[in-house]
């Protein structure tokens, strides 16, 4: 719990995955409503391209957080192997 309040544990990736599922539901329901309200092509396009765009958007955000995690891992590994007496990394 202490790591959570010190922001050492990131909850962003979990939150983004939940928001992704909710977004897919909203886009799909909107597309289905459009299908049956007389705008068939708009509904079909919304279901296909709306969900594709939403997926790419969420993946882009997850990539940013993944880069942060990997850079933090590299930083902690190099900090552990650095000997300040030698003057070298």
Phi and psi restraints in degrees (range 20) as a CNS / XPLOR table:
assign (resid 1 and name C) (resid 2 and name N)
       (resid 2 and name CA) (resid 2 and name C) 1.0 -65.8 20.0 2
assign (resid 2 and name N) (resid 2 and name CA)
       (resid 2 and name C) (resid 3 and name N) 1.0 -37.9 20.0 2
assign (resid 2 and name C) (resid 3 and name N)
       (resid 3 and name CA) (resid 3 and name C) 1.0 -62.4 20.0 2
assign (resid 3 and name N) (resid 3 and name CA)
       (resid 3 and name C) (resid 4 and name N) 1.0 -32.7 20.0 2
assign (resid 3 and name C) (resid 4 and name N)
       (resid 4 and name CA) (resid 4 and name C) 1.0 -64.9 20.0 2
assign (resid 4 and name N) (resid 4 and name CA)
       (resid 4 and name C) (resid 5 and name N) 1.0 -44.6 20.0 2
assign (resid 4 and name C) (resid 5 and name N)
       (resid 5 and name CA) (resid 5 and name C) 1.0 -77.7 20.0 2
assign (resid 5 and name N) (resid 5 and name CA)
       (resid 5 and name C) (resid 6 and name N) 1.0 -17.2 20.0 2
assign (resid 5 and name C) (resid 6 and name N)
       (resid 6 and name CA) (resid 6 and name C) 1.0 -94.2 20.0 2
assign (resid 6 and name N) (resid 6 and name CA)
       (resid 6 and name C) (resid 7 and name N) 1.0 5.8 20.0 2
assign (resid 6 and name C) (resid 7 and name N)
       (resid 7 and name CA) (resid 7 and name C) 1.0 58.7 20.0 2
assign (resid 7 and name N) (resid 7 and name CA)
       (resid 7 and name C) (resid 8 and name N) 1.0 33.6 20.0 2
assign (resid 7 and name C) (resid 8 and name N)
       (resid 8 and name CA) (resid 8 and name C) 1.0 -88.7 20.0 2
assign (resid 8 and name N) (resid 8 and name CA)
       (resid 8 and name C) (resid 9 and name N) 1.0 -24.2 20.0 2
assign (resid 8 and name C) (resid 9 and name N)
       (resid 9 and name CA) (resid 9 and name C) 1.0 -105.2 20.0 2
assign (resid 9 and name N) (resid 9 and name CA)
       (resid 9 and name C) (resid 10 and name N) 1.0 121.9 20.0 2
assign (resid 9 and name C) (resid 10 and name N)
       (resid 10 and name CA) (resid 10 and name C) 1.0 -93.1 20.0 2
assign (resid 10 and name N) (resid 10 and name CA)
       (resid 10 and name C) (resid 11 and name N) 1.0 130.8 20.0 2
assign (resid 10 and name C) (resid 11 and name N)
       (resid 11 and name CA) (resid 11 and name C) 1.0 -103.9 20.0 2
assign (resid 11 and name N) (resid 11 and name CA)
       (resid 11 and name C) (resid 12 and name N) 1.0 2.2 20.0 2
assign (resid 11 and name C) (resid 12 and name N)
       (resid 12 and name CA) (resid 12 and name C) 1.0 -62.4 20.0 2
assign (resid 12 and name N) (resid 12 and name CA)
       (resid 12 and name C) (resid 13 and name N) 1.0 -42.5 20.0 2
assign (resid 12 and name C) (resid 13 and name N)
       (resid 13 and name CA) (resid 13 and name C) 1.0 -65.7 20.0 2
assign (resid 13 and name N) (resid 13 and name CA)
       (resid 13 and name C) (resid 14 and name N) 1.0 -36.8 20.0 2
assign (resid 13 and name C) (resid 14 and name N)
       (resid 14 and name CA) (resid 14 and name C) 1.0 -67.4 20.0 2
assign (resid 14 and name N) (resid 14 and name CA)
       (resid 14 and name C) (resid 15 and name N) 1.0 -44.1 20.0 2
assign (resid 14 and name C) (resid 15 and name N)
       (resid 15 and name CA) (resid 15 and name C) 1.0 -63.1 20.0 2
assign (resid 15 and name N) (resid 15 and name CA)
       (resid 15 and name C) (resid 16 and name N) 1.0 -40.4 20.0 2
assign (resid 15 and name C) (resid 16 and name N)
       (resid 16 and name CA) (resid 16 and name C) 1.0 -65.8 20.0 2
assign (resid 16 and name N) (resid 16 and name CA)
       (resid 16 and name C) (resid 17 and name N) 1.0 -37.9 20.0 2
assign (resid 16 and name C) (resid 17 and name N)
       (resid 17 and name CA) (resid 17 and name C) 1.0 -65.2 20.0 2
assign (resid 17 and name N) (resid 17 and name CA)
       (resid 17 and name C) (resid 18 and name N) 1.0 -39.2 20.0 2
assign (resid 17 and name C) (resid 18 and name N)
       (resid 18 and name CA) (resid 18 and name C) 1.0 -66.2 20.0 2
assign (resid 18 and name N) (resid 18 and name CA)
       (resid 18 and name C) (resid 19 and name N) 1.0 -44.5 20.0 2
assign (resid 18 and name C) (resid 19 and name N)
       (resid 19 and name CA) (resid 19 and name C) 1.0 -64.0 20.0 2
assign (resid 19 and name N) (resid 19 and name CA)
       (resid 19 and name C) (resid 20 and name N) 1.0 -32.1 20.0 2
assign (resid 19 and name C) (resid 20 and name N)
       (resid 20 and name CA) (resid 20 and name C) 1.0 -62.4 20.0 2
assign (resid 20 and name N) (resid 20 and name CA)
       (resid 20 and name C) (resid 21 and name N) 1.0 -47.8 20.0 2
assign (resid 20 and name C) (resid 21 and name N)
       (resid 21 and name CA) (resid 21 and name C) 1.0 -62.5 20.0 2
assign (resid 21 and name N) (resid 21 and name CA)
       (resid 21 and name C) (resid 22 and name N) 1.0 -44.0 20.0 2
assign (resid 21 and name C) (resid 22 and name N)
       (resid 22 and name CA) (resid 22 and name C) 1.0 -63.1 20.0 2
assign (resid 22 and name N) (resid 22 and name CA)
       (resid 22 and name C) (resid 23 and name N) 1.0 -40.4 20.0 2
assign (resid 22 and name C) (resid 23 and name N)
       (resid 23 and name CA) (resid 23 and name C) 1.0 -64.3 20.0 2
assign (resid 23 and name N) (resid 23 and name CA)
       (resid 23 and name C) (resid 24 and name N) 1.0 -40.5 20.0 2
assign (resid 23 and name C) (resid 24 and name N)
       (resid 24 and name CA) (resid 24 and name C) 1.0 -61.8 20.0 2
assign (resid 24 and name N) (resid 24 and name CA)
       (resid 24 and name C) (resid 25 and name N) 1.0 -42.6 20.0 2
assign (resid 24 and name C) (resid 25 and name N)
       (resid 25 and name CA) (resid 25 and name C) 1.0 -62.4 20.0 2
assign (resid 25 and name N) (resid 25 and name CA)
       (resid 25 and name C) (resid 26 and name N) 1.0 -45.1 20.0 2
assign (resid 25 and name C) (resid 26 and name N)
       (resid 26 and name CA) (resid 26 and name C) 1.0 -64.2 20.0 2
assign (resid 26 and name N) (resid 26 and name CA)
       (resid 26 and name C) (resid 27 and name N) 1.0 -46.9 20.0 2
assign (resid 26 and name C) (resid 27 and name N)
       (resid 27 and name CA) (resid 27 and name C) 1.0 -64.0 20.0 2
assign (resid 27 and name N) (resid 27 and name CA)
       (resid 27 and name C) (resid 28 and name N) 1.0 -42.4 20.0 2
assign (resid 27 and name C) (resid 28 and name N)
       (resid 28 and name CA) (resid 28 and name C) 1.0 -66.9 20.0 2
assign (resid 28 and name N) (resid 28 and name CA)
       (resid 28 and name C) (resid 29 and name N) 1.0 -43.4 20.0 2
assign (resid 28 and name C) (resid 29 and name N)
       (resid 29 and name CA) (resid 29 and name C) 1.0 -63.5 20.0 2
assign (resid 29 and name N) (resid 29 and name CA)
       (resid 29 and name C) (resid 30 and name N) 1.0 -42.3 20.0 2
assign (resid 29 and name C) (resid 30 and name N)
       (resid 30 and name CA) (resid 30 and name C) 1.0 -61.4 20.0 2
assign (resid 30 and name N) (resid 30 and name CA)
       (resid 30 and name C) (resid 31 and name N) 1.0 -41.2 20.0 2
assign (resid 30 and name C) (resid 31 and name N)
       (resid 31 and name CA) (resid 31 and name C) 1.0 -64.1 20.0 2
assign (resid 31 and name N) (resid 31 and name CA)
       (resid 31 and name C) (resid 32 and name N) 1.0 -40.9 20.0 2
assign (resid 31 and name C) (resid 32 and name N)
       (resid 32 and name CA) (resid 32 and name C) 1.0 -66.3 20.0 2
assign (resid 32 and name N) (resid 32 and name CA)
       (resid 32 and name C) (resid 33 and name N) 1.0 -40.9 20.0 2
assign (resid 32 and name C) (resid 33 and name N)
       (resid 33 and name CA) (resid 33 and name C) 1.0 -62.1 20.0 2
assign (resid 33 and name N) (resid 33 and name CA)
       (resid 33 and name C) (resid 34 and name N) 1.0 -40.9 20.0 2
assign (resid 33 and name C) (resid 34 and name N)
       (resid 34 and name CA) (resid 34 and name C) 1.0 -66.1 20.0 2
assign (resid 34 and name N) (resid 34 and name CA)
       (resid 34 and name C) (resid 35 and name N) 1.0 -36.1 20.0 2
assign (resid 34 and name C) (resid 35 and name N)
       (resid 35 and name CA) (resid 35 and name C) 1.0 -59.0 20.0 2
assign (resid 35 and name N) (resid 35 and name CA)
       (resid 35 and name C) (resid 36 and name N) 1.0 -44.4 20.0 2
assign (resid 35 and name C) (resid 36 and name N)
       (resid 36 and name CA) (resid 36 and name C) 1.0 -91.0 20.0 2
assign (resid 36 and name N) (resid 36 and name CA)
       (resid 36 and name C) (resid 37 and name N) 1.0 -4.1 20.0 2
assign (resid 36 and name C) (resid 37 and name N)
       (resid 37 and name CA) (resid 37 and name C) 1.0 -97.7 20.0 2
assign (resid 37 and name N) (resid 37 and name CA)
       (resid 37 and name C) (resid 38 and name N) 1.0 13.0 20.0 2
assign (resid 37 and name C) (resid 38 and name N)
       (resid 38 and name CA) (resid 38 and name C) 1.0 103.6 20.0 2
assign (resid 38 and name N) (resid 38 and name CA)
       (resid 38 and name C) (resid 39 and name N) 1.0 -8.0 20.0 2
assign (resid 38 and name C) (resid 39 and name N)
       (resid 39 and name CA) (resid 39 and name C) 1.0 -109.3 20.0 2
assign (resid 39 and name N) (resid 39 and name CA)
       (resid 39 and name C) (resid 40 and name N) 1.0 74.1 20.0 2
assign (resid 39 and name C) (resid 40 and name N)
       (resid 40 and name CA) (resid 40 and name C) 1.0 -62.5 20.0 2
assign (resid 40 and name N) (resid 40 and name CA)
       (resid 40 and name C) (resid 41 and name N) 1.0 -48.0 20.0 2
assign (resid 40 and name C) (resid 41 and name N)
       (resid 41 and name CA) (resid 41 and name C) 1.0 -67.0 20.0 2
assign (resid 41 and name N) (resid 41 and name CA)
       (resid 41 and name C) (resid 42 and name N) 1.0 -37.7 20.0 2
assign (resid 41 and name C) (resid 42 and name N)
       (resid 42 and name CA) (resid 42 and name C) 1.0 -65.3 20.0 2
assign (resid 42 and name N) (resid 42 and name CA)
       (resid 42 and name C) (resid 43 and name N) 1.0 -41.7 20.0 2
assign (resid 42 and name C) (resid 43 and name N)
       (resid 43 and name CA) (resid 43 and name C) 1.0 -64.8 20.0 2
assign (resid 43 and name N) (resid 43 and name CA)
       (resid 43 and name C) (resid 44 and name N) 1.0 -43.5 20.0 2
assign (resid 43 and name C) (resid 44 and name N)
       (resid 44 and name CA) (resid 44 and name C) 1.0 -65.3 20.0 2
assign (resid 44 and name N) (resid 44 and name CA)
       (resid 44 and name C) (resid 45 and name N) 1.0 -42.5 20.0 2
assign (resid 44 and name C) (resid 45 and name N)
       (resid 45 and name CA) (resid 45 and name C) 1.0 -64.0 20.0 2
assign (resid 45 and name N) (resid 45 and name CA)
       (resid 45 and name C) (resid 46 and name N) 1.0 -38.3 20.0 2
assign (resid 45 and name C) (resid 46 and name N)
       (resid 46 and name CA) (resid 46 and name C) 1.0 -64.9 20.0 2
assign (resid 46 and name N) (resid 46 and name CA)
       (resid 46 and name C) (resid 47 and name N) 1.0 -43.7 20.0 2
assign (resid 46 and name C) (resid 47 and name N)
       (resid 47 and name CA) (resid 47 and name C) 1.0 -63.4 20.0 2
assign (resid 47 and name N) (resid 47 and name CA)
       (resid 47 and name C) (resid 48 and name N) 1.0 -44.9 20.0 2
assign (resid 47 and name C) (resid 48 and name N)
       (resid 48 and name CA) (resid 48 and name C) 1.0 -77.3 20.0 2
assign (resid 48 and name N) (resid 48 and name CA)
       (resid 48 and name C) (resid 49 and name N) 1.0 -59.9 20.0 2
assign (resid 48 and name C) (resid 49 and name N)
       (resid 49 and name CA) (resid 49 and name C) 1.0 -78.9 20.0 2
assign (resid 49 and name N) (resid 49 and name CA)
       (resid 49 and name C) (resid 50 and name N) 1.0 -30.4 20.0 2
assign (resid 49 and name C) (resid 50 and name N)
       (resid 50 and name CA) (resid 50 and name C) 1.0 -64.4 20.0 2
assign (resid 50 and name N) (resid 50 and name CA)
       (resid 50 and name C) (resid 51 and name N) 1.0 -45.3 20.0 2
assign (resid 50 and name C) (resid 51 and name N)
       (resid 51 and name CA) (resid 51 and name C) 1.0 -68.7 20.0 2
assign (resid 51 and name N) (resid 51 and name CA)
       (resid 51 and name C) (resid 52 and name N) 1.0 -35.6 20.0 2
assign (resid 51 and name C) (resid 52 and name N)
       (resid 52 and name CA) (resid 52 and name C) 1.0 -64.5 20.0 2
assign (resid 52 and name N) (resid 52 and name CA)
       (resid 52 and name C) (resid 53 and name N) 1.0 -46.9 20.0 2
assign (resid 52 and name C) (resid 53 and name N)
       (resid 53 and name CA) (resid 53 and name C) 1.0 -61.9 20.0 2
assign (resid 53 and name N) (resid 53 and name CA)
       (resid 53 and name C) (resid 54 and name N) 1.0 -43.5 20.0 2
assign (resid 53 and name C) (resid 54 and name N)
       (resid 54 and name CA) (resid 54 and name C) 1.0 -62.4 20.0 2
assign (resid 54 and name N) (resid 54 and name CA)
       (resid 54 and name C) (resid 55 and name N) 1.0 -40.1 20.0 2
assign (resid 54 and name C) (resid 55 and name N)
       (resid 55 and name CA) (resid 55 and name C) 1.0 -63.3 20.0 2
assign (resid 55 and name N) (resid 55 and name CA)
       (resid 55 and name C) (resid 56 and name N) 1.0 -47.0 20.0 2
assign (resid 55 and name C) (resid 56 and name N)
       (resid 56 and name CA) (resid 56 and name C) 1.0 -63.7 20.0 2
assign (resid 56 and name N) (resid 56 and name CA)
       (resid 56 and name C) (resid 57 and name N) 1.0 -39.2 20.0 2
assign (resid 56 and name C) (resid 57 and name N)
       (resid 57 and name CA) (resid 57 and name C) 1.0 -62.2 20.0 2
assign (resid 57 and name N) (resid 57 and name CA)
       (resid 57 and name C) (resid 58 and name N) 1.0 -48.4 20.0 2
assign (resid 57 and name C) (resid 58 and name N)
       (resid 58 and name CA) (resid 58 and name C) 1.0 -66.2 20.0 2
assign (resid 58 and name N) (resid 58 and name CA)
       (resid 58 and name C) (resid 59 and name N) 1.0 -38.4 20.0 2
assign (resid 58 and name C) (resid 59 and name N)
       (resid 59 and name CA) (resid 59 and name C) 1.0 -63.2 20.0 2
assign (resid 59 and name N) (resid 59 and name CA)
       (resid 59 and name C) (resid 60 and name N) 1.0 -38.6 20.0 2
assign (resid 59 and name C) (resid 60 and name N)
       (resid 60 and name CA) (resid 60 and name C) 1.0 -61.4 20.0 2
assign (resid 60 and name N) (resid 60 and name CA)
       (resid 60 and name C) (resid 61 and name N) 1.0 -41.2 20.0 2
assign (resid 60 and name C) (resid 61 and name N)
       (resid 61 and name CA) (resid 61 and name C) 1.0 -67.1 20.0 2
assign (resid 61 and name N) (resid 61 and name CA)
       (resid 61 and name C) (resid 62 and name N) 1.0 -41.7 20.0 2
assign (resid 61 and name C) (resid 62 and name N)
       (resid 62 and name CA) (resid 62 and name C) 1.0 -64.7 20.0 2
assign (resid 62 and name N) (resid 62 and name CA)
       (resid 62 and name C) (resid 63 and name N) 1.0 -35.4 20.0 2
assign (resid 62 and name C) (resid 63 and name N)
       (resid 63 and name CA) (resid 63 and name C) 1.0 -61.9 20.0 2
assign (resid 63 and name N) (resid 63 and name CA)
       (resid 63 and name C) (resid 64 and name N) 1.0 -41.0 20.0 2
assign (resid 63 and name C) (resid 64 and name N)
       (resid 64 and name CA) (resid 64 and name C) 1.0 -60.7 20.0 2
assign (resid 64 and name N) (resid 64 and name CA)
       (resid 64 and name C) (resid 65 and name N) 1.0 -44.9 20.0 2
assign (resid 64 and name C) (resid 65 and name N)
       (resid 65 and name CA) (resid 65 and name C) 1.0 -69.6 20.0 2
assign (resid 65 and name N) (resid 65 and name CA)
       (resid 65 and name C) (resid 66 and name N) 1.0 -32.4 20.0 2
assign (resid 65 and name C) (resid 66 and name N)
       (resid 66 and name CA) (resid 66 and name C) 1.0 -66.2 20.0 2
assign (resid 66 and name N) (resid 66 and name CA)
       (resid 66 and name C) (resid 67 and name N) 1.0 -39.9 20.0 2
assign (resid 66 and name C) (resid 67 and name N)
       (resid 67 and name CA) (resid 67 and name C) 1.0 -61.3 20.0 2
assign (resid 67 and name N) (resid 67 and name CA)
       (resid 67 and name C) (resid 68 and name N) 1.0 -42.1 20.0 2
assign (resid 67 and name C) (resid 68 and name N)
       (resid 68 and name CA) (resid 68 and name C) 1.0 -60.9 20.0 2
assign (resid 68 and name N) (resid 68 and name CA)
       (resid 68 and name C) (resid 69 and name N) 1.0 -45.2 20.0 2
assign (resid 68 and name C) (resid 69 and name N)
       (resid 69 and name CA) (resid 69 and name C) 1.0 -61.6 20.0 2
assign (resid 69 and name N) (resid 69 and name CA)
       (resid 69 and name C) (resid 70 and name N) 1.0 -43.8 20.0 2
assign (resid 69 and name C) (resid 70 and name N)
       (resid 70 and name CA) (resid 70 and name C) 1.0 -68.7 20.0 2
assign (resid 70 and name N) (resid 70 and name CA)
       (resid 70 and name C) (resid 71 and name N) 1.0 -38.9 20.0 2
assign (resid 70 and name C) (resid 71 and name N)
       (resid 71 and name CA) (resid 71 and name C) 1.0 -65.6 20.0 2
assign (resid 71 and name N) (resid 71 and name CA)
       (resid 71 and name C) (resid 72 and name N) 1.0 -38.0 20.0 2
assign (resid 71 and name C) (resid 72 and name N)
       (resid 72 and name CA) (resid 72 and name C) 1.0 -64.0 20.0 2
assign (resid 72 and name N) (resid 72 and name CA)
       (resid 72 and name C) (resid 73 and name N) 1.0 -39.5 20.0 2
assign (resid 72 and name C) (resid 73 and name N)
       (resid 73 and name CA) (resid 73 and name C) 1.0 -64.4 20.0 2
assign (resid 73 and name N) (resid 73 and name CA)
       (resid 73 and name C) (resid 74 and name N) 1.0 -44.1 20.0 2
assign (resid 73 and name C) (resid 74 and name N)
       (resid 74 and name CA) (resid 74 and name C) 1.0 -63.2 20.0 2
assign (resid 74 and name N) (resid 74 and name CA)
       (resid 74 and name C) (resid 75 and name N) 1.0 -41.9 20.0 2
assign (resid 74 and name C) (resid 75 and name N)
       (resid 75 and name CA) (resid 75 and name C) 1.0 -62.4 20.0 2
assign (resid 75 and name N) (resid 75 and name CA)
       (resid 75 and name C) (resid 76 and name N) 1.0 -42.7 20.0 2
assign (resid 75 and name C) (resid 76 and name N)
       (resid 76 and name CA) (resid 76 and name C) 1.0 -69.1 20.0 2
assign (resid 76 and name N) (resid 76 and name CA)
       (resid 76 and name C) (resid 77 and name N) 1.0 -33.5 20.0 2
assign (resid 76 and name C) (resid 77 and name N)
       (resid 77 and name CA) (resid 77 and name C) 1.0 -69.7 20.0 2
assign (resid 77 and name N) (resid 77 and name CA)
       (resid 77 and name C) (resid 78 and name N) 1.0 -40.7 20.0 2
assign (resid 77 and name C) (resid 78 and name N)
       (resid 78 and name CA) (resid 78 and name C) 1.0 -73.4 20.0 2
assign (resid 78 and name N) (resid 78 and name CA)
       (resid 78 and name C) (resid 79 and name N) 1.0 -31.9 20.0 2
assign (resid 78 and name C) (resid 79 and name N)
       (resid 79 and name CA) (resid 79 and name C) 1.0 -68.5 20.0 2
assign (resid 79 and name N) (resid 79 and name CA)
       (resid 79 and name C) (resid 80 and name N) 1.0 -33.8 20.0 2
assign (resid 79 and name C) (resid 80 and name N)
       (resid 80 and name CA) (resid 80 and name C) 1.0 -73.6 20.0 2
assign (resid 80 and name N) (resid 80 and name CA)
       (resid 80 and name C) (resid 81 and name N) 1.0 -29.6 20.0 2
assign (resid 80 and name C) (resid 81 and name N)
       (resid 81 and name CA) (resid 81 and name C) 1.0 -93.5 20.0 2
assign (resid 81 and name N) (resid 81 and name CA)
       (resid 81 and name C) (resid 82 and name N) 1.0 -4.4 20.0 2
assign (resid 81 and name C) (resid 82 and name N)
       (resid 82 and name CA) (resid 82 and name C) 1.0 -80.3 20.0 2
assign (resid 82 and name N) (resid 82 and name CA)
       (resid 82 and name C) (resid 83 and name N) 1.0 127.0 20.0 2
assign (resid 82 and name C) (resid 83 and name N)
       (resid 83 and name CA) (resid 83 and name C) 1.0 -105.8 20.0 2
assign (resid 83 and name N) (resid 83 and name CA)
       (resid 83 and name C) (resid 84 and name N) 1.0 109.7 20.0 2
assign (resid 83 and name C) (resid 84 and name N)
       (resid 84 and name CA) (resid 84 and name C) 1.0 -65.4 20.0 2
assign (resid 84 and name N) (resid 84 and name CA)
       (resid 84 and name C) (resid 85 and name N) 1.0 -20.7 20.0 2
assign (resid 84 and name C) (resid 85 and name N)
       (resid 85 and name CA) (resid 85 and name C) 1.0 -75.2 20.0 2
assign (resid 85 and name N) (resid 85 and name CA)
       (resid 85 and name C) (resid 86 and name N) 1.0 -27.8 20.0 2
assign (resid 85 and name C) (resid 86 and name N)
       (resid 86 and name CA) (resid 86 and name C) 1.0 -82.9 20.0 2
assign (resid 86 and name N) (resid 86 and name CA)
       (resid 86 and name C) (resid 87 and name N) 1.0 -23.1 20.0 2
assign (resid 86 and name C) (resid 87 and name N)
       (resid 87 and name CA) (resid 87 and name C) 1.0 76.6 20.0 2
assign (resid 87 and name N) (resid 87 and name CA)
       (resid 87 and name C) (resid 88 and name N) 1.0 10.1 20.0 2
assign (resid 87 and name C) (resid 88 and name N)
       (resid 88 and name CA) (resid 88 and name C) 1.0 -121.6 20.0 2
assign (resid 88 and name N) (resid 88 and name CA)
       (resid 88 and name C) (resid 89 and name N) 1.0 158.5 20.0 2
